[in-house]
Amino acid sequence: MHTPHSPHWHFVKKRTADPADGAVYVNEDRDRYRRTGGEALAAEAAYQRRLAELGYPVPRVLDEGTTGDGHVFVVEESLGERSLHDMALESLDGTRALSDTVVDLAAEVGSRLLRAQAAHAVPADLLMLREWVREAGWTDNVFTENPDFDNTRVRAALERAVAQLAGVPMVPGHLDYGLPNVLPVGVIDWQHHGLVPLGYDTALALEIVPFKGGTKGYLASPEQRHRYLEALNKVACATTGQPLSQHLAPFLLVKALFFLALMRPTDPARTDKHLKWQYRRHLFTEVLEQYERTGAVAPVHFPTLDDFAARHGAPGHP
């Protein structure tokens, strides 16, 4: 399908993650979004159509085609303008306490997604799980940018994670699931999709907040994290007979790699970026050590980015 450019589309933002340098627009009624980009956007739209057919809580793709300048465009329904991340920031009252309303909404949407995923699960084998580690953890990039982590110790931990997840079914997944991509009625931004072990997307939504180093502005309490996971555990146990919480550690080991990907700066003058890269390296090392030592991972104990900077000298210290 092809729709000529509408004068009623209003620019929202550039799509910086798209190598084709696309953009996002919204119509005057704000009930549709139009995204432009390259072939990756076309693949995302095809994937999203499939997910909608499977009953996933995703925006419906309404139109797609090619613009006059060669960009792919996709028009999809709006699920709203405020993500759970936006709602969490808006509800802050001078502390870092996450809103209970946001936690409950996250549990509701996460449960809907998990139920849809479980309905279309396929048996996993070790090769599929290893491919998930490579794709979800961006391991090729991480090991290229951090060759000292491409060692027997790290690979042994990843093999342990794969073995621990043996028997967990694989499902079509998001790979970048988190509060910024979750709205009260569904999940957006399926650019980095692929097969994942059931629960990898949803189980980590609150666990991964500390990876941002305190820059998110909010943090889930132990009670909120427990309540969220228990809601998902009920769905998982009802559909597969296994709770998700027992898989948090191997999930977080792979997610720690994901957060380290594409972090190494190329400009020596950007000391701020060097600091963030070193911080993510530190977090990965913490996750690895916790996993090796106890078989569990507790991101809530991570230092903030500011604490890490203070510990390593002046802000911006590479």
N, C-alpha and C positions, 0 to 999 in steps of 0.2 A: 504494500500500500504506500501511497505517496500523497502527502498533504503539503501544499505550498506554504511558505512561511507566513504565519499570521501576524498582522500588525498589533494584535492584542496580547502577544506573549511578552511578559516583562522579565528582564534579566534578574536572576537571583544570585548566582555565583559561578565562578569558574570551576570546572571539574579537574582539580589539580592531580588527582590520581589517574586520570586518563592520559595515556601517552599521546593520543590524538588531539589533546588540548581542547576538550569540549566544554560545554557550559550547561547550566540549568536555568530554565525559564518557568514562570507560572502564568496561568491565564488570569483574566480580570476577575473571574468568579472564584479564583483560588481553589478550584476543585480538580484541576488537572496540572500535571507537570510535564514539561517537554525537556528532554535531555539530548544533547548532541555529543558525538564522540566518534570513535573508530570501530573496528570490527569487534573489539572486546565488548562494546556496548550492545552490538547485535547479538553476540553470544549470551550476554546477560539477559536480554529481553526474551530470547528463546527459552532459556532456563527458567525465567520467571513465569512464562506462559505455562510451562510444564508443571511448575510448583502450584500454580493456581488450579490447574486441572486435578492435582492430587489433594486439594483441600487445604493447602498451606495458607496462613494468614498473610498474604502478600498483595501489593497493589495489582490491579488488573491492567495489562497492557492493552491500550485502546487503539493505537496506531503506530506504525513504524515505516521507515523508508530512508531515502537518501536526499540530502539537501543539494542545492545547486553547486556548492563549493566542495562536494564530495564527502561531507560528514554524514554519518549515520544519525538519524534522529529516532527517538522513541517517546511516545506520549502515553502516560499512565495516569490512573486515577490518583487523587491525593488521599492519603490516609490521615491528613491533618498536618499542621505546621509546627507542632511542639512535640519533640521527642521526650522520652522519659529523662534523658540527660538535661534537656532544657527545663523540664518541670522540677527536677532535683535542684538545679541552680536557683530557680525562681523561689523555691520554698525555703532556702537557707535563712536562718534567723540569727546570724552572728556566730554560729558554731558550724562544725563540719558534719552535723548529724543529718543523715539521709532521711527524707520524708517517708513515713510509713505508707502513705498513699502511693508513692512511687514504687516501693517494695512490693506492695500488694498488686499493683498493675503489672509490674515485671513478672510476678509469679503467674498472673492470669494469662498474659500473652505467651510467656515461656511454656506454660502448660499446654496451651493450644498448639503451639508449634511442635512441641515434643509429641503430642498425641498424633498429629498429622505425620510426623517423621516415623513414629513407631508403626504406623499403619502401612508404611511402604519400605520397611527394613528388609535388608538382604543379608544372608550369612556372610561373615567376614572370614578371610584367611590371612595368614601372616604377610603375604605379599601385598594385599590391600591395605593392611594396617601400616606397613612400611611406606607405602606410597602416600598415605595420609600424613605420616610424619614429615615426609619430604615436602609435600605441598603446603600443609597447614603451618609447619614450622619454618618454611622458606629456607630449608637447611643449606641448599646450594649457595644461596646468597650469604647466609650467616657464616658459613665456613670460609667463603671467599674473603669476606671482610674481616673475619676473625680466625685466621688460620690456626692460631694456638688452641682453639676449641675443637678443631677437627682432629681429635685424638681418641685413643682406645677407651679412655675413661668416659667421655661423653657418649660415644657410640654404644658402649656397654649399658649406660643408663637408658638410652633410647630403646635398645633391644629389650631391656627389662620392662620398660613401659609397654612395648608391643606385646610381650608375653603376658603381662598383667591384664591386657585388654582382650586377650584371646577369648572368643565366645561372645563378645559384645557385637551386636549387629551393626552394619553400616547403613547410613541413610543419606539422602541428598541434604547437604548442609550449607551453611552460610560462610564459615571460616573466619568472619570478622564480627561476630555477634557481640553486642554490648548495648548499654543504655542509649548511646547516641543513634543507634540504628533501630531502636524499638519505639513504637508509638502505641498509644492505648488500644489501637485496634489491629495492629499488625507490625510486620517487619519489612524494612526497606534496605536498599543498597546491597544487592546480591552479586556484586562484581566479582568477589573472590569466593566462588562457590566450588563445591566438589563433594565427594563422598567422605563422611566423617563417622566416627563411632557414635552411636546414639548417646546424646547427652553432652557431647563436646561443645556444641553451641550454647545451649541454655544453661548448663550447670555453672558456668564460669562468670555469668553476667555481673555478679557482685564481687566475686573473688578477684577479678582482674583490675578493679578500680585502683588499688595501690600501685600497679605498674606505671601509672601516670605520675607518680612521685608527689602526690598532693596537689597537683595542678588542676585536678578536676573540681576541687573545692568541697567535695563531700566524701563521706566514708560510711559504709554500712557497719552497723554494730554487730557483735556476735549473735545477738538475739535475732536481728533482721536476717542475717545470712542463714541462720538455722531455719527460720520460718520459711524463707524462700526455697531452700533446698528440700525441706520436708514436703512442700507443695509439689515439687517436681518428682520427688521420690514416690509419692502416691501414684502419679501418672505412670512412672516407669515400672513400678511394681505391678500395677494393674495390667500393663501391656506386655511386659517382658519378664516379669517375675524378679527383676533385679533393681535395687536402688542405685541412683546415680552417684550418690555421695562417696561410694567406695572407689570411684574412679577419678576423684579430683586430682590426686597427686600426678598420675601419668598425664592427665589432660594439661595440668599446669606446667609440667616440664616442657611439653610441646609449645604451649602458649608463651613461655618465657623466650623460646627461640623466635617465635613470631614477633614479639616486641623488640627483639634485637635486630631484626632484618632491616636493611636499608638505612641503618643509623650511622654508619661510618662516614664522616664528612670528608669532602675532597679539598676544602679550603682551609689551610692551616690557621688562617686568621679568625675563623669562626670558633672562638673558644667556647661559646655557648653550646654549639652543636657537639664539640668534642666532649664537653661535660656530660651532655645527655647520653652520648654514646657510651662513655665510661660508666655512667650510672646504670644503663641497661645491661652492660657487661657484668657489673657487680650483682644486679638482681638475678641474672641467669646463674651466676656462680652460687648465690645464696640458695636458689631453688635446687640446683644440682646437689649441693651439700646436704640440704634438708632431706631430699629424696633418698640419697645414699644412706644417710645416717638413721632415719626414722621411717622411711617409706611414706611420709606425709609431707605436705607443703603448706605453710601458713603465710600467705602474702601480707596479712595484717601486721606482721612484725617487720616488714620492710622499712628501711629508713626513707624519709622523704628526700626529694631532690635537694632541698635546702640543707637538710642535715648532712647529706652526702657531700655537698659542695663545701660546707663548713669543715667537715672532717678532712677534706683533701685540699685545703688552702682557700685562696680567694675565689669568689664566684667566677666561673668561666675557666677554671684550671683544667687543662686538658688531661 
